[in-house]
Amino acid sequence: MKRLAGLSALALIISSTSGCGWVWGPEGYFRDRGSDYLEAQQTAPMQLPPDVSTAKRLDPLLPIPRNVADDTAKGEYIVPRPQPLSASADASAYSLQKSGDSRWIVAQSPPAETWPVAVQFFQDNGFRLDEQKPQTGEFTTTWQHSDELSAAMAKRLSAAGVGADSETRVRVRIEPGVQRNTSEVYVVSAERPAGSTANVDFTNRSVNTGLDAALVDDMLASMSRISEKGGSVSMLASRDFDTPSRVSLSEDGSGNPVLNVGNDLDRAWSSVGRALEQGEWRVEDINRSLGLYYINLSEKAEKKDDKPGFFSSLFGSAPSKEEVDARAERYQVRLSKVGENVQVTVEKNINTVAPADVARKVLSKIQDNLG
């Protein structure tokens, strides 16, 4: 009722006038007063009554500057726009991503540019490279004791629980990111007793999460410093990685639209989440354990810096929960691991798939934001 009364009052006021000049026009209440000073007139100095014999001199509180170019200017003065600030990127060239125990680096550059920066970090810290596969974005280091590494890295290993009688090696994978012209860097370490010749295979999941996390954190700081100085490009890595095709929109066996987003569920979850945040619809809730994003197509996305306007707050135009529920178009965006791939589908609810046109519209927007 409050909102209705406010709108009715506004409509009545507007209808009783011939226009909006009383609000925004030259004589309106909210008119631009920036040029009013140009109409100011100079008056004679204040004179004291003749019978006042002594008085303190009265000096102007706000004297007119002597360097005014022209005090006869008339008309509206257009205030010049301020010079724009130097642009600076909101996001760093390298950023840390976390999902559960997994940590990886997202680089705002293709693998060809990320490869030499990652290699330099390990070489600077005393690691010796064992095998390099630039075309597939992978390199490994040799088995080394901590005293063969830099002092800072040896301290890192000790803090992460690597024993003094152990040897360590590292595998680094640099993969094309889900978003175009980005890459993702993963680090996995392996340990074995010093002097052992056993062939310890790397696992896809961290065995020593503390060490892997420390390596990722140190590498992130190093890569950021190197990027400020300008980096190089690996021509071998660029041959196969500069134009990856990791995201594709297709259909399942029943003809329902399906978006394929790589093979790592953790990465896909965070990437799809960022894509939805950049979209035009509201994300009302999430359920990570079920792999679900709950979206409402009838509501606009909520932006962090959006604030209600003057008239919106004055007349209470924000919709109530009942109004939102009445017009809601709610769907679920589900991420599922199917074989070696992660698939994104759209459902009306747990038992009903979304209409094909709705699903294709949502998945296409996600795909565009991932690109």
MOHU-V608886 format. One record per pair of residues at least 12 apart in sequence whose ideal C-beta (glycine too) atoms are under 6 Angstrom apart, sorted by the first residue. I is the first residue (numbers start at 1). J is the second residue. D is the distance in whole Angstrom. If there is no record, write none. Layout:
BEGIN
I:J:D
I:J:D
END
This chain:
BEGIN
2:316:5
3:316:4
6:315:3
7:315:6
34:79:6
35:76:5
35:77:5
38:73:6
46:58:6
93:108:5
93:227:5
94:107:5
94:220:6
94:223:5
94:224:5
96:220:6
97:270:6
99:266:4
99:270:6
101:209:5
102:266:5
103:213:5
103:216:5
104:184:5
104:186:5
105:185:4
105:220:5
106:184:6
107:183:5
108:182:6
110:181:5
110:183:6
110:242:5
111:137:5
111:174:5
111:183:4
111:237:5
111:241:4
112:233:5
112:234:5
112:237:4
112:238:3
112:242:6
113:231:6
113:233:5
114:174:5
114:183:4
115:174:6
115:234:4
115:237:4
116:232:5
116:234:5
117:223:5
117:226:5
117:231:5
118:172:6
118:185:6
121:219:5
121:222:4
125:149:6
125:150:5
125:153:4
126:148:6
126:149:4
126:150:5
127:141:4
128:142:5
130:142:4
134:234:5
134:236:4
134:237:4
135:240:5
137:174:4
137:175:6
138:173:5
139:172:6
140:171:5
141:169:5
141:170:5
143:167:4
143:169:5
145:167:6
145:194:6
156:214:5
160:210:4
160:211:4
160:214:5
165:194:5
166:191:5
167:192:6
167:194:5
168:189:6
168:191:6
169:190:5
170:189:5
171:188:5
171:202:5
172:187:6
173:186:5
176:241:6
176:244:3
176:246:6
178:271:4
178:370:5
179:370:6
180:371:5
187:212:5
187:215:5
187:216:5
188:202:5
189:208:6
189:211:5
189:212:6
190:202:5
246:262:5
247:261:5
247:367:6
247:370:5
248:260:5
249:363:6
249:367:6
256:353:5
257:359:4
257:360:5
257:363:5
258:343:5
258:345:6
259:344:4
259:363:4
260:341:5
260:343:6
261:342:5
261:344:6
262:342:6
263:340:5
263:341:6
265:337:5
265:342:5
268:335:6
268:342:4
269:335:6
275:366:5
275:369:4
275:370:5
276:293:6
278:369:5
279:301:6
279:365:5
280:301:6
281:295:5
281:297:5
281:301:6
282:296:5
282:299:4
282:301:5
282:302:6
283:295:6
284:296:5
291:334:6
291:335:4
292:332:5
292:334:6
293:333:4
294:332:6
295:331:6
296:328:5
296:330:5
297:329:4
298:327:5
298:328:6
298:329:4
331:346:5
331:354:5
332:347:5
333:346:6
334:347:6
346:359:4
346:362:5
END
